[in-house]
Amino acid sequence: MSATVPCPACDAAVPIPADAVVAELLRCRECNTELEIATLDPPTLAEAPTEEEDWGQ
């Protein structure tokens, strides 16, 4: 596949690796936002959900 997709946060081109899988995490080189691959056909990105502390629950 090896494509580029716009970052949802800053619109910079983010390269998608040829062996990418859905839910894989990437980082935008321009704004440093953590991104998640939402779909592969066509490739789309979404901002990765923030990890919340579970406090042992």
C-alpha positions in Angstrom: 0.0 0.0 0.0 2.6 2.6 1.1 0.5 5.8 0.9 0.4 9.1 2.7 -2.7 10.4 4.5 -3.3 13.8 6.0 -2.9 14.2 9.8 -6.4 14.9 11.3 -4.7 17.4 13.7 -2.5 19.5 11.5 -3.1 18.2 7.9 0.6 17.2 7.3 1.2 14.2 5.2 1.7 11.0 7.3 3.2 8.0 5.6 1.3 4.7 6.0 3.6 1.7 6.0 2.9 -1.0 3.4 2.4 -3.6 6.1 0.1 -1.4 8.2 -2.9 -2.9 10.1 -6.1 -1.3 11.5 -5.6 0.1 15.0 -1.8 0.5 14.5 -0.4 3.6 16.2 1.6 6.1 14.3 3.0 9.6 15.2 2.7 12.7 13.0 6.2 14.1 12.4 4.9 17.7 12.2 2.7 18.0 15.3 3.7 14.9 17.2 0.1 13.7 17.6 -0.4 10.0 18.2 -2.6 8.6 15.5 -4.4 5.4 14.9 -5.1 3.8 11.6 -8.9 3.7 11.3 -9.3 2.0 7.9 -7.0 0.7 5.3 -9.2 0.9 2.1 -9.1 3.8 1.8 -6.4 4.5 4.4 -7.7 7.0 7.1 -6.3 8.2 10.4 -7.9 9.3 13.6 -6.4 10.8 16.7 -5.5 7.9 19.1 -7.6 7.7 22.2 -5.8 8.8 25.3 -5.0 6.1 27.8 -6.7 6.7 31.1 -5.5 5.4 34.5 -7.7 2.6 35.8 -6.4 2.9 39.4 -6.5 -0.9 39.9 -10.3 -1.2 39.3 
